[in-house]
Each structure stands twice: as C-alpha cells, then as structure tokens.
C-alpha cells in the first residue's frame, strides 16, 4: 500500500565551507530524494549563532517538500545528506557544514527516541520562523500556534535576508 504524499518542512543551516553553497547543495539533495518532491524553498538568511556563540554566523533557509516517505525514513534521508556534506557533531551547537532539521510533517505530533515532530524548539527560533513564514505564511505549528503570531513574540532582528542570494 502506498502512502499519501504529506507536506513536510525542513530547516537548512550552515556556517562552514561556503555556507550559501552548502544550503544550495542541500536544496538540490532534497530535490533528489526518492518519493519526495521539493515544492518550495525560502530565500537565504544570515543569523547569529545560538547556543555556542564563538563561531561564524549561519546561513539558514527552509524547504517545503511533498513526500511519501514515513517520518523516520525522511529523517534518516536528511541525516544521510548531512553526512555526505561532511557534517561532524563535535559538540552541542558546534559549527557545521550542513544541518537539516525535520520541522513539520503534516499536522503530525510525534515524540520517539531521536525524532520529535514538530521540532521541539522551532517556535522559539527566528532563523526558522522567518524563512518558514516566507514560504508558508499561514503555517500553524501543532501545539504552538500560527507562525505569524509566534514571530511577533520573539526578536527576529538578528535574521537578515540575503539579497541576491536566491537558491
């Protein structure tokens, strides 16, 4: 039995080895995933690092995909892309070549080892909410609320759209 396509959102982030190029490569890799179609991609945004701050600024973006992959299979595919792009996990919030986070998978709410949907901190992160609101302004994060309302509640001043850097 085949699955009905589900809309999912993926956050992309990079601050090493030409971050804008890494994000564009991430979009291209998402477009090549089996049983998955890249529907929309945000502009690229520059943001200050969160958590561990002694590192370069990040380039961030969000992609919308339609997929028949199950949530865990999609996550595994995202982790494989990170690995191919040279992602190393030296310590929490360390610099990275490419970080791919599964933010939303339809209106699913899921919590299992290694996978929580919606992403547990996305509603607090301007570097996620700003590009997400660009491509899906009416998005609602299950259990948290409308992206536009969530954006009003946080400081998004450190997130800057890169002009002329469309993916």
Secondary structure, DSSP 8 states (H G I E B T S, - for coil): -----EEEEEEEEE-SSSHHHHHHHHHHHHHTSTTEEEEEE---EEE--SSS-SS--EEEEEEEEEE-S-HHHHHHHHHHHHHHTT----STT---S-EEEEEEETT--EEETTEEES-TTGGG-HHHHHHHHHH-TT-EETTTEEHHHHHHTS--TT-EE-TT---
